[in-house]
Amino acid sequence: MDMRGPARWWRRKSTPAKVEAYTRSSFHFFAVLEIAAIGFTGLWQAEAWLALLLMVGVHGVMCSVTASRALDWTRGRRERPVRLLWTLGAITAAVGCAALAIAQYGPGGEDVEDAAGGVFGVVLIFGAGTIALGVRGRRQVYALVGGSTAGAGALSLALGAPGAAALAATVAVLFGSAVLSFTSVFSVWLLDAFYELDEARETRARLAVAEERLRFGRDLHDVLGRNLAVIALKSELAVQLARRGRAEAVEQMIEVQRIAQESQREVRDVVRGYREADLGVELAGAHGVLTAAGIRCEVTGGEPAGLPGEVESALAWVVRETTTNVLRHGDAGWCAVEVRIAEGRVVLTVQNDGAASARSGAGGSGLAGLRERLAAVEGTLEAGQVDGGLFRVVAEVPLVTTGASEVMA
């Protein structure tokens, strides 16, 4: 059997999705654990073992279904399963009563009493822990644990259990239901925290893009706002002079033409400055942003001296885009950036351990745009998953001029 399929399926999941899958599988496993727990009570030696096993099996399946629906509710994917929660509570009470009845009035023997008593405690504990997934608020959880504990004591006494046995069952249910209910509440809290963290990371990436757009808009406004106002005033003056037949109107329009051409040059400068990134600035920015996001970032090699402007700009855009992908698409905990010179080529390598989620951004327009930028300087870009669960982006650009390579050598 090829185990790479399940491993690949797991690696494709984001960190919140992995936590959710783990949480769901844990609560589904509780159905198996519930049956296994009563196996230590001597169930297999009891005369009524088949009836007890069927009751526990039905209860375990109901717990598994309820846990799945309740987790969907906590993620906002369906309405709260109120009827299912009440049904599980009723089945829990019914199985508990039946187990006590078998212990008190069923076939005699110490094995039967021990097994039935174990079933009684186990179903109440697992039932309370599962129902806790579908409630919100500490008071409701306290009420659930307290109700299960009180019910255990009341049922034990009502069906004729000795006082010592009733007390032991009550304490066991109190401790077990409290631990399992706390586990359920904590699991939901942890799952919510992971999803909120992932949403915050996505929001931070969008804000960074929005801030850059605002900066670009402010630069354009500063360049065009004043010049367009002057053009409007001089055009209006030229119209008035032309209506009066004065020759100065031509001079005003010549001035308007000059200002318009100057505005074109300034706009090109702004766009060029926006499109041409600085490699050193981007390397420092990547280290700062990733570190602030809780991702350990290692930058080695630094910025080689003497890089041609177009080469530096292309590589800087690779750093910017890959950093954005790590923040937006990845669930990395570590990222490494390396710049080196080999055989007359500048090689930039960016890799991180968030390979599963980074794959979602590998085929997007971002990397396609980077390939276009690198192609303009005869460079290449390779991106994909490598051995060890890493996602690696490698950009190679030849040194355009011999003088530049000599400086860096």
SEROVO-842996 format. One record per residue (C-alpha): residue number from 1; residue in one letter; y, z, x. Coordinates in Angstrom, 3 decimals. Last residue first. Example, Ala and Ser with C-alpha at 12.3 -4.5 7.8 and 13.67 -1.06 7.14 Angstrom:
2
- 2_S_-1.060_7.140_13.670
- 1_A_-4.500_7.800_12.300
This chain:
409
- 409_A_38.332_-7.753_33.633
- 408_M_40.925_-7.282_30.898
- 407_V_43.666_-9.115_32.774
- 406_E_41.296_-11.861_33.855
- 405_S_40.145_-12.402_30.282
- 404_A_43.739_-12.788_29.097
- 403_G_44.554_-15.262_31.794
- 402_T_41.575_-17.388_30.865
- 401_T_42.944_-17.774_27.361
- 400_V_41.268_-17.516_23.951
- 399_L_38.889_-14.717_24.718
- 398_P_35.917_-15.406_22.471
- 397_V_35.550_-13.302_19.305
- 396_E_32.430_-11.373_18.300
- 395_A_32.239_-9.180_15.196
- 394_V_29.213_-6.951_14.578
- 393_V_28.805_-5.009_11.318
- 392_R_25.933_-2.542_11.134
- 391_F_24.330_-0.579_8.305
- 390_L_21.907_2.034_9.614
- 389_G_18.578_3.135_8.143
- 388_G_16.834_3.436_11.515
- 387_D_16.270_-0.249_11.991
- 386_V_19.147_-2.474_10.956
- 385_Q_20.865_-3.229_7.659
- 384_G_23.336_-6.067_7.514
- 383_A_26.522_-7.660_8.786
- 382_E_27.128_-10.411_11.323
- 381_L_30.569_-11.867_11.997
- 380_T_31.524_-14.766_14.247
- 379_G_34.670_-15.806_16.121
- 378_E_36.236_-19.190_16.777
- 377_V_39.762_-17.786_16.266
- 376_A_40.120_-19.231_12.738
- 375_A_36.440_-18.458_12.170
- 374_L_37.270_-14.777_12.596
- 373_R_39.736_-14.847_9.713
- 372_E_37.309_-16.778_7.500
- 371_R_34.476_-14.397_8.336
- 370_L_36.724_-11.480_7.460
- 369_G_37.479_-13.019_4.063
- 368_A_33.754_-13.317_3.349
- 367_L_33.352_-9.691_4.402
- 366_G_35.906_-8.589_1.812
- 365_S_34.837_-11.074_-0.905
- 364_G_31.632_-9.188_-1.501
- 363_G_28.151_-9.648_-0.104
- 362_A_28.033_-6.565_2.055
- 361_G_29.813_-4.275_-0.394
- 360_S_26.717_-3.190_-2.309
- 359_R_24.770_-3.029_0.958
- 358_A_27.029_-0.178_2.026
- 357_S_25.273_1.949_-0.564
- 356_A_21.923_1.947_1.162
- 355_A_23.204_1.659_4.728
- 354_G_25.245_4.862_4.641
- 353_D_24.257_5.734_8.222
- 352_N_27.198_3.919_9.751
- 351_Q_27.875_1.021_12.104
- 350_V_30.941_-0.796_13.402
- 349_T_30.576_-3.043_16.450
- 348_L_33.444_-5.045_17.937
- 347_V_32.556_-7.509_20.697
- 346_V_35.278_-9.285_22.684
- 345_R_33.856_-12.309_24.448
- 344_G_34.084_-13.568_28.027
- 343_E_30.617_-12.433_28.957
- 342_A_30.898_-8.977_27.419
- 341_I_34.035_-7.045_26.507
- 340_R_33.725_-3.865_24.467
- 339_V_34.968_-2.245_21.273
- 338_E_32.791_0.397_19.589
- 337_V_33.148_2.060_16.198
- 336_A_30.655_4.699_15.039
- 335_C_30.286_6.166_11.547
- 334_W_28.484_9.304_10.377
- 333_G_27.978_11.029_7.038
- 332_A_27.802_7.825_5.088
- 331_D_27.663_7.513_1.334
- 330_G_28.946_3.971_1.362
- 329_H_30.727_1.699_-1.096
- 328_R_34.353_2.826_-1.124
- 327_L_34.792_4.865_2.037
- 326_V_32.436_2.855_4.234
- 325_N_33.751_-0.383_2.741
- 324_T_37.357_0.615_3.477
- 323_T_36.436_1.339_7.085
- 322_T_34.731_-2.048_7.292
- 321_E_37.865_-3.787_6.002
- 320_R_40.299_-2.056_8.358
- 319_V_38.121_-2.409_11.453
- 318_V_37.507_-6.095_10.730
- 317_W_41.219_-6.571_10.114
- 316_A_41.939_-5.111_13.548
- 315_L_39.459_-7.579_15.047
- 314_A_41.357_-10.547_13.583
- 313_S_44.757_-9.163_14.641
- 312_E_43.601_-8.490_18.210
- 311_V_42.235_-12.015_18.535
- 310_E_45.421_-13.589_17.131
- 309_G_47.608_-11.551_19.480
- 308_P_45.669_-12.281_22.634
- 307_L_44.052_-9.141_24.067
- 306_G_45.752_-7.804_27.183
- 305_A_44.387_-4.281_27.230
- 304_P_41.113_-3.386_25.582
- 303_E_41.575_-1.007_22.612
- 302_G_39.269_1.996_22.815
- 301_G_35.775_1.673_24.242
- 300_T_34.328_4.305_21.964
- 299_V_35.412_5.534_18.529
- 298_E_33.131_8.143_16.921
- 297_C_33.650_9.162_13.302
- 296_R_32.040_12.098_11.503
- 295_I_32.607_11.501_7.799
- 294_G_34.243_14.362_5.864
- 293_A_36.824_12.110_4.187
- 292_A_39.534_13.389_6.544
- 291_T_37.356_12.302_9.470
- 290_L_37.005_8.839_7.949
- 289_V_40.761_8.482_7.459
- 288_G_41.715_9.753_10.926
- 287_H_39.151_7.731_12.889
- 286_A_39.913_4.577_10.896
- 285_G_43.651_5.078_11.435
- 284_A_43.229_5.441_15.193
- 283_L_41.160_2.259_15.337
- 282_E_43.600_0.470_13.008
- 281_V_46.617_1.428_15.099
- 280_G_44.938_0.256_18.299
- 279_L_43.888_-3.026_16.693
- 278_D_47.342_-3.862_15.303
- 277_A_47.216_-5.886_12.086
- 276_E_48.637_-9.351_11.572
- 275_R_48.622_-10.106_7.858
- 274_Y_51.398_-7.697_6.903
- 273_G_53.542_-8.544_9.936
- 272_R_53.067_-12.226_9.213
- 271_V_53.998_-11.685_5.569
- 270_V_57.169_-9.837_6.558
- 269_D_58.062_-12.466_9.157
- 268_R_57.464_-15.257_6.664
- 267_V_59.765_-13.470_4.200
- 266_E_62.440_-13.200_6.893
- 265_R_62.188_-16.910_7.705
- 264_Q_62.487_-17.874_4.050
- 263_S_65.454_-15.560_3.616
- 262_E_67.211_-17.250_6.538
- 261_Q_66.663_-20.613_4.879
- 260_A_68.157_-19.299_1.639
- 259_I_71.120_-17.781_3.509
- 258_R_71.846_-21.111_5.235
- 257_Q_71.612_-23.061_1.974
- 256_V_73.992_-20.652_0.267
- 255_E_76.406_-21.031_3.183
- 254_I_76.269_-24.822_2.790
- 253_M_76.884_-24.284_-0.916
- 252_Q_80.007_-22.233_-0.125
- 251_E_81.282_-24.876_2.304
- 250_V_80.865_-27.580_-0.341
- 249_A_82.803_-25.538_-2.881
- 248_E_85.674_-25.216_-0.384
- 247_A_86.605_-28.813_-1.204
- 246_R_88.407_-27.797_-4.422
- 245_G_88.001_-29.819_-7.600
- 244_R_88.740_-26.897_-9.897
- 243_R_85.282_-27.145_-11.435
- 242_A_83.825_-27.296_-7.928
- 241_L_85.585_-24.065_-6.972
- 240_Q_84.135_-22.229_-9.983
- 239_V_80.635_-23.573_-9.310
- 238_A_80.892_-22.662_-5.612
- 237_L_81.891_-19.105_-6.543
- 236_E_78.855_-18.775_-8.829
- 235_S_76.611_-20.067_-6.058
- 234_K_78.212_-17.631_-3.613
- 233_L_77.545_-14.682_-5.924
- 232_A_73.941_-15.667_-6.685
- 231_I_73.163_-16.347_-3.032
- 230_V_74.609_-12.967_-2.032
- 229_A_72.425_-11.206_-4.623
- 228_L_69.393_-13.179_-3.460
- 227_N_70.056_-12.123_0.130
- 226_R_70.346_-8.437_-0.729
- 225_G_67.147_-8.271_-2.786
- 224_L_65.054_-10.645_-0.700
- 223_V_64.412_-8.662_2.471
- 222_D_64.507_-5.143_1.062
- 221_H_62.506_-6.203_-1.975
- 220_L_59.893_-7.894_0.214
- 219_D_59.538_-4.772_2.324
- 218_R_59.283_-2.572_-0.756
- 217_G_56.555_-4.788_-2.220
- 216_F_54.557_-4.672_1.020
- 215_R_54.804_-0.896_1.059
- 214_L_53.770_-0.759_-2.584
- 213_R_50.765_-2.937_-1.852
- 212_E_49.763_-0.686_1.036
- 211_E_50.058_2.364_-1.199
- 210_A_47.895_0.692_-3.852
- 209_V_45.166_-0.038_-1.290
- 208_A_45.211_3.564_-0.071
- 207_L_45.208_4.774_-3.662
- 206_R_42.127_2.686_-4.414
- 205_A_40.306_4.204_-1.424
- 204_R_41.288_7.716_-2.511
- 203_T_40.070_7.022_-6.036
- 202_E_36.674_5.903_-4.738
- 201_R_36.376_9.059_-2.620
- 200_A_37.388_11.180_-5.613
- 199_E_34.759_9.455_-7.771
- 198_D_32.071_10.244_-5.175
- 197_L_33.203_13.858_-5.011
- 196_E_33.113_14.084_-8.806
- 195_Y_29.575_12.696_-8.828
- 194_F_28.439_15.198_-6.210
- 193_A_30.090_18.102_-8.011
- 192_D_28.507_17.150_-11.330
- 191_L_25.050_17.186_-9.724
- 190_L_25.717_20.573_-8.133
- 189_W_26.879_22.052_-11.425
- 188_V_23.838_20.666_-13.265
- 187_S_21.482_22.078_-10.632
- 186_F_23.290_25.442_-10.705
- 185_V_22.852_25.727_-14.464
- 184_S_19.158_24.855_-14.281
- 183_T_18.468_27.191_-11.355
- 182_F_20.321_30.020_-13.126
- 181_S_18.128_29.427_-16.163
- 180_L_15.010_29.514_-13.971
- 179_V_15.990_32.778_-12.304
- 178_A_17.065_34.471_-15.549
- 177_S_13.977_33.221_-17.413
- 176_G_11.673_34.633_-14.711
- 175_F_13.338_38.046_-14.379
- 174_L_13.707_38.719_-18.079
- 173_V_10.306_37.228_-18.928
- 172_A_8.581_39.430_-16.343
- 171_V_10.467_42.518_-17.489
- 170_T_9.530_41.912_-21.138
- 169_A_5.889_41.186_-20.319
- 168_A_5.606_44.407_-18.314
- 167_L_7.235_46.393_-21.123
- 166_A_4.878_44.921_-23.716
- 165_A_1.862_45.673_-21.503
- 164_A_2.989_49.286_-21.030
- 163_G_3.603_49.710_-24.752
- 162_P_0.234_48.338_-25.760
- 161_A_0.271_44.975_-27.575
- 160_G_-0.044_45.172_-31.334
- 159_L_1.308_41.838_-32.473
- 158_A_4.707_43.316_-33.328
- 157_L_4.982_45.082_-29.970
- 156_S_4.459_41.918_-27.951
- 155_L_6.609_39.869_-30.301
- 154_A_9.522_42.308_-29.989
- 153_G_9.329_42.547_-26.206
- 152_A_9.164_38.797_-25.661
- 151_G_11.868_38.189_-28.253
- 150_A_14.190_40.611_-26.488
- 149_T_13.667_38.806_-23.194
- 148_S_14.095_35.366_-24.706
- 147_G_17.215_36.482_-26.563
- 146_G_18.701_38.034_-23.435
- 145_V_18.086_34.911_-21.392
- 144_L_19.587_32.671_-24.078
- 143_A_22.493_35.022_-24.737
- 142_Y_23.291_35.136_-21.021
- 141_V_23.192_31.336_-20.907
- 140_Q_25.458_31.117_-23.949
- 139_R_27.852_33.639_-22.444
- 138_R_27.956_31.785_-19.130
- 137_G_29.145_28.558_-20.676
- 136_R_27.435_25.308_-21.566
- 135_V_24.035_24.793_-23.102
- 134_G_21.544_21.936_-22.842
- 133_L_20.184_22.623_-19.371
- 132_A_19.610_26.261_-20.370
- 131_I_16.977_24.994_-22.829
- 130_T_14.795_24.120_-19.840
- 129_G_15.006_27.566_-18.248
- 128_A_14.400_29.317_-21.584
- 127_G_11.275_27.239_-22.259
- 126_F_10.001_27.708_-18.727
- 125_I_10.226_31.495_-18.994
- 124_L_8.956_31.749_-22.573
- 123_V_6.079_29.361_-21.873
- 122_V_5.056_31.295_-18.738
- 121_G_5.125_34.754_-20.300
- 120_F_2.912_33.914_-23.268
- 119_V_0.574_31.753_-21.195
- 118_G_0.037_34.638_-18.779
- 117_G_-0.735_37.009_-21.656
- 116_A_-3.236_34.513_-23.015
- 115_A_-4.951_34.224_-19.626
- 114_D_-5.036_37.972_-19.037
- 113_E_-6.288_38.733_-22.553
- 112_V_-8.952_36.048_-22.412
- 111_D_-10.214_37.184_-19.020
- 110_E_-10.367_40.833_-20.159
- 109_G_-12.805_39.990_-22.898
- 108_G_-12.817_39.623_-26.591
- 107_P_-12.454_36.375_-28.427
- 106_G_-9.211_36.269_-30.409
- 105_Y_-7.326_39.076_-32.146
- 104_Q_-5.050_40.578_-29.491
- 103_A_-4.978_37.966_-26.713
- 102_I_-5.399_35.076_-29.133
- 101_A_-2.521_36.423_-31.218
- 100_L_-0.400_36.813_-28.106
- 99_A_-1.016_33.184_-27.148
- 98_A_-0.292_31.994_-30.688
- 97_C_2.976_33.938_-30.777
- 96_G_4.071_32.458_-27.448
- 95_V_3.073_28.958_-28.513
- 94_A_5.074_29.312_-31.720
- 93_A_8.134_30.763_-29.954
- 92_T_8.141_27.980_-27.365
- 91_I_7.555_25.368_-30.068
- 90_A_10.547_26.687_-32.017
- 89_G_12.790_26.714_-28.926
- 88_L_11.671_23.205_-28.004
- 87_T_12.504_22.028_-31.516
- 86_W_15.908_23.718_-31.356
- 85_L_16.660_21.919_-28.090
- 84_L_15.400_18.619_-29.507
- 83_R_17.602_19.007_-32.553
- 82_V_20.665_19.701_-30.406
- 81_P_20.152_16.800_-28.011
- 80_R_23.844_16.602_-26.951
- 79_E_25.004_13.053_-27.363
- 78_R_24.106_10.432_-24.792
- 77_R_25.226_9.106_-21.410
- 76_G_27.853_11.783_-20.675
- 75_R_26.197_12.937_-17.436
- 74_T_25.430_16.375_-18.938
- 73_W_23.953_14.623_-21.959
- 72_D_21.601_12.535_-19.826
- 71_L_20.507_15.779_-18.153
- 70_A_19.745_17.223_-21.597
- 69_R_17.667_14.192_-22.556
- 68_S_15.548_14.417_-19.383
- 67_A_15.160_18.199_-19.652
- 66_T_14.114_17.893_-23.299
- 65_V_11.432_15.338_-22.475
- 64_S_10.015_17.487_-19.646
- 63_C_10.126_20.688_-21.689
- 62_M_8.356_18.959_-24.584
- 61_V_5.658_17.722_-22.207
- 60_G_5.203_21.230_-20.820
- 59_H_4.935_22.754_-24.310
- 58_V_2.259_20.286_-25.333
- 57_G_0.310_21.004_-22.139
- 56_V_0.701_24.774_-22.555
- 55_M_-0.707_24.604_-26.055
- 54_L_-3.545_22.300_-25.022
- 53_L_-4.482_24.564_-22.118
- 52_L_-4.529_27.662_-24.333
- 51_A_-6.799_25.960_-26.853
- 50_L_-9.127_24.729_-24.100
- 49_W_-9.228_28.092_-22.293
- 48_A_-10.331_30.089_-25.341
- 47_E_-13.482_31.487_-23.645
- 46_A_-11.518_32.474_-20.532
- 45_Q_-12.865_31.568_-17.081
- 44_W_-10.536_28.603_-16.609
- 43_L_-7.525_30.621_-17.683
- 42_G_-8.018_33.276_-15.001
- 41_T_-4.309_34.056_-14.650
- 40_F_-3.854_31.887_-11.559
- 39_G_-4.235_28.718_-13.620
- 38_I_-1.290_29.923_-15.715
- 37_A_1.146_28.819_-13.025
- 36_A_-0.530_25.427_-12.519
- 35_I_0.153_24.493_-16.129
- 34_E_3.828_25.411_-15.809
- 33_L_4.047_23.758_-12.390
- 32_V_2.899_20.473_-13.876
- 31_A_5.584_20.633_-16.564
- 30_F_8.059_21.891_-13.927
- 29_F_7.486_18.628_-12.065
- 28_H_9.609_16.887_-14.666
- 27_F_12.392_19.355_-13.869
- 26_S_12.139_18.577_-10.158
- 25_S_11.920_14.828_-10.750
- 24_R_15.171_14.932_-12.697
- 23_T_16.990_16.917_-10.022
- 22_Y_15.761_14.668_-7.207
- 21_A_16.798_11.541_-9.095
- 20_E_20.217_13.082_-9.802
- 19_V_20.694_14.071_-6.160
- 18_K_19.725_10.565_-5.055
- 17_A_22.142_9.030_-7.574
- 16_P_24.934_11.288_-6.293
- 15_T_24.152_10.208_-2.672
- 14_S_24.096_6.513_-3.510
- 13_K_20.786_4.791_-4.090
- 12_R_19.718_1.795_-2.023
- 11_R_17.902_4.074_0.432
- 10_W_15.543_5.313_-2.292
- 9_W_14.543_1.832_-3.438
- 8_R_14.014_0.798_0.214
- 7_A_11.734_3.792_0.766
- 6_P_9.857_3.038_-2.462
- 5_G_9.308_-0.579_-1.344
- 4_R_8.666_0.189_2.334
- 3_M_5.542_2.133_1.457
- 2_D_3.399_-1.008_1.326
- 1_M_0.000_0.000_0.000
